């Protein structure tokens, strides 16, 4: 009797160990799939990072071009409004500033 009972315990133990082994294999397979997806995501993130870097370079260039364009437009507007008498207008503004300062009309 003891031999049969020991055989049953051994059979149950072997069955449990096989189930544990099978579950471990399934877990490993799922981990392999997860790792493969993570590798793919890392690759996509590297590509995205590179793309963002290229976009930032283009935006910096565009910002510089826009700044230069606005300066040019500003100069053209100044020339349109002031024309050939730009120096005269600047001298008048300087004199007006000095008079306002002398009369105490400015904060400085």
C-alpha angles and dihedrals in degrees: 000000000000090000093054091047091050089049090052091049090048091048091050091046092050090047091051092046090050090050090049089049092049092048090048090052091050090048090050091050091051090047090052090052091047091049091050090052091047090051089052091050091050090052091049091048091052090051091047091048090052091048091050090051091052090047091051091052090051091047091050090051092047091048090053091048092048092049091051090046093051091048089052092048090048091052091049092050090048090050091048093050098038101026120176092342095070094121091049091052092049091051091049091051091049091050092046090051091051092048092048090048092048091050091046094244094131131066095238 
